[in-house]
Amino acid sequence: MTATAPRAPRKDQVRNRRRLLDAARLAFAEQGPDLSIEAIARSAGVGATTFYRHFPTKDELVLHLLDDLADGARRVAAEAADTADDWDAFRTVFTRGCALDAAELRLFEALCRTSARAAEEGRLITVSLITPVTDRARASGLLRQDVTAEDVAAFMRMADSASDTRQRQIAHDVMLAGLRPPAASLA
């Protein structure tokens, strides 16, 4: 008996999954994450049975949406990983790592509040994108030794909550200066 490679999903399966994710993203953004599975399936133009074929639970759908929302941040983190200068890499993630617009950021945060599992997934996604540049900057002596990736994530959220571009830039500049060790900030 020989093992066979798993078959690729059919095109209609891929299309239905994408429709469910897109419909859920839009519906959750407009109506909140308490929306029923039936309403999500209906807005995607599929039945609840199709929903369950793709996502055994609503929580599974939420986890996939969190992953989808993190795509832009992953691209920024990849760009930072290719940056030779450790502080420039850190600054790239710090200032551009939250690649979500305000509505998407609110959705990400709302989805993280739907369950303990979603909260942990959101935390893991965030930390996994911030930790590499945080570790690099700390190892280079360019970042305070007492600052963790979780701290950086909190500061990023604070800066990104500024009401306009100018305030966001000032918040980034002030926070970045404060994150450097005293000797590095004088250099």
N, C-alpha and C positions, 0 to 999 in steps of 0.2 A: 504494500500500500504506500503510495507516495503522497506527500503533502502538496496541496495546491495553494497558490497564493490567493488571498481573499479577493473577491471581485470588487471592482470599483463600484461605487454607488451609481445607480441609473441617473440619467440627466433629470428626470422628473423628481427624483428623490432630492437631488442637490437643489433644484429650483424650489421645491416645497420647503425645504429647511431654510433657505435664504429668505423666502417670503415670510415664514413664521418669525424669523429673527428681525427682519425689517418691520413687520407689522407690530411686533411686541415693542420694539424700540420706540416707534412712533406713538403707539397707544400708551405706553408707560410714561413717556415724556408729556403727553397731553392730559392723561387721566390718572396717573399715579400707578404704582406697582401693585395695588390691590385688585386690579382688573382680573376677571376670571379667565381661565383657560379657554372656555367656550367663546368668550368675546375676542380673545386674541386669535383663535383659529378662524372665527368668522371674518375678522378684519383681514386675515391673510387669504381668505377665499378657500379655506380647506376645512375639513371636519375635525372634531376633537380626536377621533381615532388617528388621523394623520399627525396631529400634534403629539400624541403619546408615542407614536412610532419614532419620532425624532427626539423627544424630550420626555423621559419617564415621569418627571415631576416639573412643576412650575419652577422649583428651585434650580433644577438643571438648566432650564431656559435662562434664568437670571445669571447663572455662572457663565454661560456662553455669551450672554450680552456683555457682561463685565469684560470678558476676554476680547470681544469685538471692540469695545470702547477703548481698550488699551493699545490698539494697533498703532495709532499715531505716536504715542509715547515710546513704543518699541522702536519705531523708526528713529526718533530723536536719540534714544539710548544707543542704537547701533552707530549712529553718526558720532556720538561722543566716544564710543569705544575705539573708533578709528582716528580720534584726535590725539596727537602725540603729547601735547602739553596737558598735564594732569589737572591744573586749575581751569584751563579752557574747557576740558571735558566736563568737569564738575559744573562750571558756569552754564554750559550748554544744556545740561539736564535740569539744572535749577531754574533757568529762565524760560526754557521751552519744553520741558518734560511734561508739563500738563498741556498736552496738545489738544485738549477738548475746549470747545467754546463754552460759554457760561451755561447754556441749556444742557449740553452733554455732561458737564461737570455735575450739575444738579441731579441729572439722571443717574450718573455713576454713584453718587452719594446716597440717593434714594434706594437704589438697588442694593447697596451694601447694608442698608438697614432692614432688608426684608427677612433676613435670617442670620443666625450666628455663622453658618457656613458661608453665606455671601459676604458677611463682614470680614471673615478670615481670608476669603479669596481676594477681595479688594485690597486688603492689607498686604497679602503675599505678592500680588501683581505690582503694587506700588513699591514695596521694598525691593523686589527683585530687579526693578529698573533703576533704582536709586543707589543700591548698595555698591555696585562695581565702581562708580565714580566717587562715591563717598570714601570707600576703602583706598582708592588710588590717591585721592587728595590728602587723606589723613596720613597714609604711608609716606608721602612726599613732604610732610610737614607743612602743607599748605592749608590744612583744615584743622580746627581745634580737635584735640584728641578725645574730648568728652562728648562730641557730637555724633549721634547715631543716624542711621538711615531713616528711622522713624522720626527723629527730630527734624531732619531735612525735609521730609514729606510734610510735616506740620508747618514748617516755615514756607514751603512752596504754596500750600493751601492758603496761608495768610496773605502772601504776596498776590496770588492770583485772585483773591477776593476783592482786590482794590477795584474801585468803580470805573476807572478809565485807564488808558494806556500810560499817561504821564504818572499817575499815582502808582501803577504797577511797576514802572521802571524805577521810580524812587524807592519803593519797597524792596525791589530786587537788589538795588545798589546798597542800601543800608544793611539789609540782611547779609548779603555776601561779605561786606566789610566786617560785620560782626562775627561771621563764621570763621574768619581767618585767625590764626593765633596772633598774639600781639606783635611778635617779631616779623611775621609775614605781612601783616597789614601795613607796617612801616616801609616795607621794601617797595 
